């Protein structure tokens, strides 16, 4: 995809030269023949991920809550990549009924699913309960993706070399799973709810990969985090914080924030790098918020097998979705 086409599609352009030790879009192999489902793909990192996969030849499904925004995003991808094969699926991760309906639609539409990218989510919204009675952040960021993955897993298992990639956050390191109050009924902190959900993403991704390995499946589960990227997720933050993180102040905040194009690279690496393996975590290097993606380590809590299994059991109970592995 040319620089001009990316800019016209609304994808922030950042010139990248391939160099030793840096994994860039130039390292993405041809994705022709693969079908990728990307949740929350109408904006930000999800949109950039979908656009780059389409440019590399994948058939991409933009799974989004808002039909109008999803169709507009698909049109932007096609404008930039006329040969792109892009489809839209309505998906509300905050509703288990909607997740089940979308899963049925995807299974009826596609005989194979190579890539499932659990990207969609919310960040620090005001307290709310979903139609299922769950706290909104937990439902959207963890229970919805857990249910979607479980409902699609049989098709993923039928597709050789399939991958499930779950997008977490550096904020997971400040998270803890409050099993005694998962739904924040005894008091709500938007930050705690978000960090809990992002830790849950990693616990889920690692436990899923362990189960896939135990079953001898060729499918794998990986995780990633984008660093700090100013996307629509930050709409609940103050005007001052959004201004300080704005790309317009890149000269001042270049060590703290990067554009969606760079922020999507960890997802793209976890999704497409032939050398990436199940159970790995990709993001900017070290404890940094910016930079080219590397294999990195998440918090000690995220690797706790007892917590992983406990959360898995609770997630199956709450969603009534049972995994085939």
Protein Blocks (a to p, Z undefined) as FASTA:
>chain_A
ZZklmmmnopacddddddehiacfklpccfehiacddehilgcjllmmmmmmmmnopacd
dddfblklmmmmmmmmmmmmmmbccddddddfkbmklmmmmmmmmmmmpmbdfbdcdfbc
cehiacdddfkopafklmmmmmmmmmmmmmmmmmmmmpghiacdddddfklmmgccdfkl
mnopnopcfklmmmmmmmmmmmmmmmmmmmmmmnopabdcddddebjaddfklmmpcfkl
mmmmpmklmmmmmmmbccfklmmmmmmmmmmmmkbcehiacddehjbfbdcdddddddfk
lmmmklmmmmmmmmmmmnopacfZZ
